[in-house]
Amino acid sequence: MTTSTAAQASSSVEPLDVVYLYSKLPAQDVERAQRFYEEKLGLRPYKNVHGHLYYEVGGVRFVIFPSKGQASGTADQLGFLVNDVEREVAKLGARGVAFEEFDGLTKDGIMDQGFMKAAWFKDSEGNLLSIAERVPIAPG
């Protein structure tokens, strides 16, 4: 099968009948995770069903669910778009959030590529989260 034939075949596949898309984050200790999200990020779940915490931020929902598995923490699993990364890093740092440092990429926890700034940190469960500004995925 040639590349163009493969592309044609994949474009003819009927897409999933998706009702809604959301993100999920594992937590070995849901109560600890809830404290982290409330005390560090100022977020409160809008509901708790069978130990699953439901959050809505910026019109997007995510779920923290109980899991015996461990987050890899090697790739960001949830990204927050903000107006000013430096301000948010300072605010979160004052609350005890530690930012990841990547050799040659970040300085004081912040990556600045000119067209985009970002910073990464782990939640209480080891999930890697990011904050970024000037990312083209933002609506509007």
C-alpha positions as CSV (number, residue, x, y, z in Angstrom):
1,M,0.0,0.0,0.0
2,T,1.5,3.4,-1.0
3,T,1.5,6.4,1.3
4,S,-1.3,8.1,-0.6
5,T,-3.4,4.9,-0.6
6,A,-2.9,4.6,3.2
7,A,-4.0,8.3,3.6
8,Q,-7.1,7.7,1.5
9,A,-7.9,4.6,3.5
10,S,-7.6,6.4,6.9
11,S,-9.7,9.3,5.6
12,S,-12.5,7.0,4.8
13,V,-12.7,5.5,8.3
14,E,-15.9,6.6,10.1
15,P,-14.9,8.6,13.2
16,L,-16.0,7.7,16.7
17,D,-19.4,9.0,17.7
18,V,-17.9,11.1,20.5
19,V,-20.2,12.9,22.9
20,Y,-17.6,14.6,25.0
21,L,-13.8,14.5,25.4
22,Y,-12.1,14.8,28.8
23,S,-8.8,14.1,30.5
24,K,-8.1,11.6,33.3
25,L,-5.3,11.7,35.9
26,P,-4.5,8.7,38.1
27,A,-4.1,9.1,41.9
28,Q,-2.9,6.5,44.3
29,D,-4.4,8.8,47.1
30,V,-7.4,10.8,45.9
31,E,-7.7,12.7,49.1
32,R,-4.1,13.8,48.9
33,A,-4.6,14.8,45.3
34,Q,-7.7,16.8,46.2
35,R,-5.7,18.7,48.8
36,F,-3.0,19.5,46.3
37,Y,-5.4,20.8,43.7
38,E,-7.2,22.9,46.2
39,E,-4.2,24.2,48.3
40,K,-1.7,24.7,45.4
41,L,-3.9,25.4,42.4
42,G,-7.0,26.8,44.1
43,L,-9.3,24.2,42.3
44,R,-12.2,22.4,43.8
45,P,-14.0,19.5,42.3
46,Y,-17.6,20.2,41.2
47,K,-18.5,16.7,42.2
48,N,-17.1,13.5,43.8
49,V,-18.6,10.2,42.6
50,H,-17.2,6.9,44.0
51,G,-13.8,8.5,44.7
52,H,-13.6,10.2,41.3
53,L,-13.0,13.9,41.5
54,Y,-14.5,16.0,38.7
55,Y,-13.0,19.4,37.9
56,E,-13.9,22.1,35.3
57,V,-11.4,24.7,34.4
58,G,-11.7,27.1,31.5
59,G,-14.7,25.2,30.1
60,V,-12.7,21.9,30.1
61,R,-13.3,19.0,32.4
62,F,-10.9,16.5,33.9
63,V,-11.2,13.6,36.3
64,I,-8.9,12.5,39.0
65,F,-9.5,8.8,39.6
66,P,-8.3,6.2,42.1
67,S,-5.6,4.0,40.7
68,K,-3.1,1.5,41.9
69,G,-0.8,2.4,39.0
70,Q,1.8,5.1,39.2
71,A,2.0,8.2,36.9
72,S,5.1,8.1,34.7
73,G,5.6,11.9,35.1
74,T,7.6,11.8,31.8
75,A,5.2,13.7,29.6
76,D,2.7,16.4,30.6
77,Q,-0.8,15.1,31.0
78,L,-2.7,18.3,31.5
79,G,-1.9,21.8,30.3
80,F,-3.2,25.1,31.7
81,L,-3.0,28.1,29.4
82,V,-2.3,31.3,31.4
83,N,-1.7,35.0,30.6
84,D,1.6,35.3,32.3
85,V,3.8,32.2,33.0
86,E,6.3,34.2,35.2
87,R,3.5,35.4,37.4
88,E,1.9,32.0,37.8
89,V,5.3,30.3,38.5
90,A,6.0,32.8,41.2
91,K,2.5,32.4,42.7
92,L,2.7,28.6,42.7
93,G,6.3,28.6,43.9
94,A,5.2,30.6,46.9
95,R,2.6,27.9,47.6
96,G,5.4,25.2,47.6
97,V,5.1,23.9,44.1
98,A,8.4,22.8,42.7
99,F,9.0,23.3,39.0
100,E,10.9,20.9,36.8
101,E,14.3,21.9,35.4
102,F,15.3,20.5,32.0
103,D,19.0,21.0,31.0
104,G,19.3,23.6,28.2
105,L,15.6,24.1,28.0
106,T,14.5,25.9,31.2
107,K,15.9,28.6,33.3
108,D,14.4,29.1,36.8
109,G,11.7,26.5,35.8
110,I,10.6,28.4,32.7
111,M,11.1,27.6,29.1
112,D,11.1,30.7,26.8
113,Q,11.1,30.0,23.1
114,G,10.1,33.5,22.2
115,F,6.8,32.4,20.6
116,M,5.8,30.4,23.7
117,K,6.7,30.2,27.4
118,A,6.0,27.1,29.5
119,A,6.8,25.6,32.9
120,W,6.2,22.1,34.2
121,F,5.5,20.7,37.7
122,K,4.2,17.5,39.2
123,D,1.1,17.1,41.3
124,S,1.0,15.1,44.5
125,E,0.6,11.9,42.5
126,G,3.4,12.4,40.1
127,N,1.3,13.5,37.2
128,L,3.3,16.1,35.1
129,L,1.3,19.3,34.5
130,S,2.2,22.3,32.4
131,I,1.4,26.0,32.4
132,A,2.0,27.9,29.2
133,E,1.3,31.2,27.5
134,R,1.0,32.1,23.8
135,V,0.1,28.6,22.7
136,P,-1.9,28.4,19.4
137,I,-4.4,25.8,20.8
138,A,-6.2,28.5,22.8
139,P,-9.7,29.1,21.5
140,G,-10.6,32.5,20.0
